[in-house]
Amino acid sequence: MRDHLHAVASFPDSSELPPVASPQQGALRLAVIDADSGFVHVLSKRLEGMGWQFRSLTSAPPLDELVAQRLNALIVDPTCLGARGWDFLEQVCSALPGLGVLVCTGRSTVAQRVRGLRLGADDWVTKPCHPSEVIARVEAVARRRRRARMQEETGPLVVGELEIRLDQFQAFAAGRSAELTRREFEVLQLLVDAQGQVLQREEIYQRVWGYAMAHGDRSVDVFVRKLRHKLERSSPAWVYIHTHFGIGYRFEAQLKSAADVLGEEPAAPDRPPGALADPATSA
């Protein structure tokens, strides 16, 4: 079994390992099982630049090795494992339910993709693909795993009148769903995770959509407008998402004044002289 180690000479002994990194903490621990040397080389350069610890393999390691490495995620091309590729995928997903698994392979059928996802893979990417997309998908998988662990440990997050259920990708007020779409929930969760800090539009787009925002793209503003409307429709006495003009958005639960709740015209928000109204506040 050829084994290439990157970023560190080797993964240290499990007894010496620090706590598993989370997306919030930055660097992840990753293994790549793929015989495509060109793809692995390009991906390796990106991962090294990000400071991630990762291991590159061309054949399946014993499961106890994967357990000892305490990985955040695994990228695997089942085709490089031959006839046992599907069996290995199933064994990994069953033995390591906390491990994020991303299948990255060449052309495949719908039936193959469905099979892989049903065996337990978290995501599927078809080659040729850009390494930035692969990395963004790994981050998203690791983020979802972290949220699931948080949900198990802490239960629903209650903010204002909202109950945010990570296990259902949904927000509730008085037991009624806000009917958020998956993308709207991802925007909400990102803002909540920032713990009151302002997130720039470009950062929101990069972390939710998975790639750089094109000049003039208003997708973030549109989704925040829809999200804000749904939250305030479900919980009309509270304001949750705040706009910072020319910068981005911040999440903080604030009780509205009596005038706002009764529908009286609110005072215009402060903005720099000559600044136009933000499109996200026009709805």
C-alpha positions as a printed NumPy array, in Angstrom:
array([[  0.   ,   0.   ,   0.   ],
       [  1.567,   3.267,  -1.064],
       [  1.124,   5.901,   1.596],
       [  2.029,   9.573,   1.188],
       [  2.048,  11.86 ,   4.208],
       [  1.682,  15.611,   3.915],
       [  1.783,  18.671,   6.149],
       [  3.314,  16.601,   8.962],
       [  5.826,  13.777,   8.72 ],
       [  3.158,  11.439,  10.036],
       [  0.054,  11.536,  12.127],
       [  1.198,  11.301,  15.743],
       [  0.237,   8.448,  18.003],
       [ -3.424,   8.523,  19.016],
       [ -2.376,   9.101,  22.632],
       [ -0.597,  12.318,  21.587],
       [ -3.317,  13.677,  19.341],
       [ -4.944,  17.004,  20.196],
       [ -8.742,  17.272,  20.175],
       [-10.225,  16.839,  16.71 ],
       [-10.362,  20.165,  14.921],
       [-13.676,  21.65 ,  13.937],
       [-14.414,  24.002,  11.027],
       [-14.537,  26.864,  13.536],
       [-11.017,  26.065,  14.679],
       [ -9.66 ,  26.02 ,  11.139],
       [ -7.428,  23.131,  10.125],
       [ -8.984,  19.704,   9.612],
       [ -7.519,  16.181,   9.638],
       [ -8.198,  14.459,   6.349],
       [ -7.371,  11.256,   4.482],
       [ -7.543,  10.928,   0.693],
       [ -7.842,   7.493,  -0.929],
       [ -7.319,   8.008,  -4.64 ],
       [ -4.997,   6.629,  -7.332],
       [ -5.349,   9.734,  -9.547],
       [ -1.906,  11.247,  -8.948],
       [ -2.667,  14.462, -10.852],
       [ -5.806,  15.176,  -8.835],
       [ -4.1  ,  14.308,  -5.532],
       [ -1.094,  16.52 ,  -6.353],
       [ -3.236,  19.587,  -7.068],
       [ -5.44 ,  18.962,  -4.037],
       [ -2.366,  18.437,  -1.838],
       [ -0.975,  21.839,  -2.75 ],
       [ -4.223,  23.49 ,  -1.679],
       [ -4.412,  21.555,   1.576],
       [ -0.799,  22.313,   2.455],
       [ -1.455,  26.009,   1.886],
       [ -4.406,  25.822,   4.299],
       [ -2.361,  24.084,   6.982],
       [ -4.524,  20.954,   7.012],
       [ -3.051,  17.641,   8.162],
       [ -3.789,  15.022,   5.55 ],
       [ -2.789,  11.579,   4.416],
       [ -2.799,  10.373,   0.821],
       [ -3.36 ,   6.658,   0.109],
       [ -3.859,   4.594,  -3.035],
       [ -5.422,   1.583,  -1.328],
       [ -7.735,   0.922,   1.6  ],
       [ -6.101,   1.003,   5.04 ],
       [ -7.327,  -1.193,   7.917],
       [-10.258,   0.396,   9.712],
       [ -8.366,   0.507,  13.005],
       [ -5.79 ,   2.781,  11.327],
       [ -8.52 ,   5.223,  10.324],
       [ -9.911,   5.129,  13.855],
       [ -6.454,   5.842,  15.345],
       [ -5.941,   8.84 ,  13.043],
       [ -9.028,  10.602,  14.455],
       [ -9.944,  12.157,  11.132],
       [-12.533,  14.833,  10.488],
       [-13.198,  13.631,   6.959],
       [-12.302,  11.094,   4.277],
       [-12.2  ,  11.647,   0.515],
       [-12.409,   8.354,  -1.357],
       [-12.616,   7.206,  -4.969],
       [-14.162,   3.717,  -4.737],
       [-12.993,   2.833,  -8.255],
       [ -9.341,   2.798,  -7.157],
       [-10.216,   0.042,  -4.678],
       [-11.543,  -2.288,  -7.367],
       [-14.258,  -4.803,  -6.555],
       [-14.154,  -4.099,  -2.834],
       [-14.716,  -0.342,  -3.198],
       [-18.396,  -0.457,  -2.242],
       [-17.744,  -2.839,   0.648],
       [-15.032,  -0.559,   2.013],
       [-17.325,   2.462,   1.77 ],
       [-20.055,   0.649,   3.675],
       [-17.62 ,  -0.6  ,   6.342],
       [-16.147,   2.865,   6.92 ],
       [-19.541,   4.545,   7.19 ],
       [-20.781,   1.863,   9.592],
       [-17.664,   1.691,  11.776],
       [-17.048,   5.475,  11.922],
       [-20.462,   7.175,  12.024],
       [-18.882,  10.458,  13.116],
       [-16.545,  10.611,  10.111],
       [-17.497,  12.846,   7.183],
       [-17.189,  10.857,   3.943],
       [-16.96 ,  12.484,   0.527],
       [-16.91 ,  10.306,  -2.606],
       [-14.905,  11.937,  -5.403],
       [-14.776,   9.889,  -8.584],
       [-15.175,   9.994, -12.352],
       [-18.322,   9.572, -14.403],
       [-21.005,   7.643, -12.571],
       [-24.621,   6.679, -12.974],
       [-27.522,   7.926, -10.886],
       [-27.845,   4.411,  -9.434],
       [-24.191,   4.457,  -8.313],
       [-24.522,   7.865,  -6.665],
       [-27.715,   6.833,  -4.903],
       [-26.058,   3.634,  -3.718],
       [-23.056,   5.489,  -2.325],
       [-25.177,   8.022,  -0.456],
       [-27.399,   5.3  ,   0.95 ],
       [-24.354,   3.377,   2.154],
       [-23.534,   6.403,   4.285],
       [-21.473,   8.854,   2.182],
       [-22.237,  12.479,   3.029],
       [-21.592,  13.914,  -0.42 ],
       [-20.572,  12.958,  -3.96 ],
       [-18.42 ,  14.969,  -6.367],
       [-17.822,  13.998,  -9.988],
       [-14.402,  14.488, -11.599],
       [-13.103,  16.565, -13.206],
       [-13.705,  19.016, -10.398],
       [-11.968,  22.042,  -8.955],
       [-10.025,  21.457,  -5.716],
       [-11.68 ,  24.52 ,  -4.17 ],
       [-15.071,  22.875,  -4.589],
       [-13.822,  19.635,  -3.033],
       [-12.382,  21.524,  -0.06 ],
       [-15.569,  23.553,   0.376],
       [-17.633,  20.368,   0.363],
       [-15.334,  18.769,   2.942],
       [-15.731,  21.848,   5.134],
       [-19.514,  21.674,   4.735],
       [-19.563,  17.979,   5.67 ],
       [-17.376,  18.591,   8.721],
       [-19.563,  21.538,   9.699],
       [-22.711,  19.422,   9.526],
       [-21.041,  16.734,  11.649],
       [-20.057,  19.327,  14.227],
       [-23.602,  20.667,  14.345],
       [-24.976,  17.162,  14.811],
       [-22.612,  16.609,  17.752],
       [-23.638,  19.934,  19.252],
       [-27.288,  19.   ,  18.836],
       [-26.756,  15.727,  20.677],
       [-24.863,  17.462,  23.47 ],
       [-26.883,  20.636,  23.957],
       [-30.295,  20.15 ,  22.339],
       [-32.116,  22.969,  20.509],
       [-30.68 ,  26.496,  20.553],
       [-33.216,  29.007,  21.92 ],
       [-32.738,  32.659,  20.894],
       [-35.488,  35.187,  21.549],
       [-38.666,  33.308,  20.662],
       [-36.884,  31.07 ,  18.184],
       [-35.94 ,  27.454,  18.746],
       [-33.247,  26.489,  16.237],
       [-33.153,  22.736,  15.634],
       [-29.888,  21.649,  14.07 ],
       [-31.136,  18.093,  13.653],
       [-34.088,  19.264,  11.541],
       [-32.363,  22.184,   9.745],
       [-35.273,  24.324,  10.839],
       [-36.312,  27.141,  13.192],
       [-39.515,  27.15 ,  15.236],
       [-41.497,  29.777,  17.15 ],
       [-44.255,  28.7  ,  19.543],
       [-43.892,  25.2  ,  18.132],
       [-44.565,  26.297,  14.539],
       [-41.985,  25.912,  11.782],
       [-40.596,  29.008,  10.1  ],
       [-40.527,  26.9  ,   6.91 ],
       [-36.926,  27.704,   6.058],
       [-35.341,  26.159,   3.004],
       [-32.078,  24.269,   3.473],
       [-30.056,  27.184,   2.067],
       [-31.885,  29.712,   4.263],
       [-31.138,  27.57 ,   7.312],
       [-27.464,  27.364,   6.36 ],
       [-27.328,  31.177,   6.198],
       [-29.085,  31.398,   9.57 ],
       [-26.74 ,  28.87 ,  11.183],
       [-23.678,  30.683,   9.865],
       [-24.89 ,  34.002,  11.292],
       [-25.773,  32.388,  14.637],
       [-22.372,  30.672,  14.83 ],
       [-20.68 ,  34.067,  14.439],
       [-21.986,  34.956,  17.937],
       [-22.875,  38.561,  17.24 ],
       [-19.999,  39.349,  14.887],
       [-20.668,  41.003,  11.537],
       [-20.123,  38.697,   8.558],
       [-19.295,  40.218,   5.198],
       [-21.457,  39.268,   2.221],
       [-18.464,  37.721,   0.464],
       [-17.691,  35.499,   3.449],
       [-21.312,  34.356,   3.74 ],
       [-21.375,  33.48 ,   0.047],
       [-18.066,  31.617,   0.164],
       [-19.032,  29.537,   3.187],
       [-22.622,  28.744,   2.19 ],
       [-22.41 ,  28.492,  -1.597],
       [-18.874,  27.072,  -1.575],
       [-17.115,  29.396,  -4.026],
       [-16.208,  33.049,  -4.509],
       [-18.998,  35.555,  -5.034],
       [-19.117,  37.148,  -8.489],
       [-19.099,  40.936,  -8.719],
       [-22.624,  42.282,  -8.482],
       [-24.135,  39.023,  -7.244],
       [-27.001,  39.792,  -4.826],
       [-27.774,  36.203,  -3.799],
       [-26.774,  36.825,  -0.177],
       [-29.031,  39.886,   0.069],
       [-31.942,  37.995,  -1.471],
       [-31.595,  35.021,   0.883],
       [-31.116,  37.224,   3.949],
       [-34.222,  39.221,   2.986],
       [-36.27 ,  36.024,   2.713],
       [-34.803,  34.654,   5.931],
       [-35.479,  37.861,   7.839],
       [-39.064,  37.946,   6.585],
       [-39.743,  34.355,   7.661],
       [-38.195,  34.816,  11.103],
       [-40.086,  38.021,  11.821],
       [-43.311,  36.55 ,  10.462],
       [-42.919,  33.645,  12.885],
       [-41.767,  35.867,  15.757],
       [-43.11 ,  39.388,  15.071],
       [-42.08 ,  40.889,  18.414],
       [-38.38 ,  40.313,  17.756],
       [-35.679,  41.413,  15.303],
       [-32.976,  38.831,  14.607],
       [-30.884,  39.863,  11.594],
       [-29.263,  43.286,  11.477],
       [-27.771,  44.945,   8.397],
       [-24.433,  46.752,   8.503],
       [-24.48 ,  48.967,   5.438],
       [-21.721,  48.328,   2.944],
       [-20.398,  45.415,   5.03 ],
       [-22.782,  42.562,   5.72 ],
       [-25.035,  41.095,   8.394],
       [-25.115,  40.263,  12.095],
       [-27.415,  37.992,  14.127],
       [-28.681,  39.183,  17.504],
       [-32.139,  38.726,  19.041],
       [-33.576,  42.103,  20.032],
       [-37.083,  42.83 ,  21.278],
       [-38.897,  45.383,  19.129],
       [-40.345,  48.54 ,  20.602],
       [-44.119,  48.738,  21.129],
       [-44.391,  51.082,  18.115],
       [-42.66 ,  48.59 ,  15.844],
       [-44.896,  45.727,  16.981],
       [-48.014,  47.837,  16.349],
       [-46.799,  48.578,  12.84 ],
       [-45.968,  52.275,  13.236],
       [-43.386,  53.747,  10.906],
       [-39.935,  53.129,  12.435],
       [-37.242,  55.753,  12.438],
       [-34.869,  55.546,   9.476],
       [-31.663,  53.709,  10.382],
       [-28.441,  55.654,  10.549],
       [-26.347,  55.398,   7.404],
       [-23.465,  57.374,   5.938],
       [-24.456,  60.606,   4.123],
       [-25.457,  59.861,   0.542],
       [-25.609,  56.085,   1.096],
       [-28.421,  54.222,  -0.626],
       [-30.831,  51.993,   1.248],
       [-29.574,  48.413,   1.5  ],
       [-31.569,  46.028,  -0.713],
       [-31.778,  43.511,   2.112],
       [-33.895,  45.93 ,   4.164],
       [-36.282,  46.924,   1.405],
       [-38.643,  43.977,   1.941]])
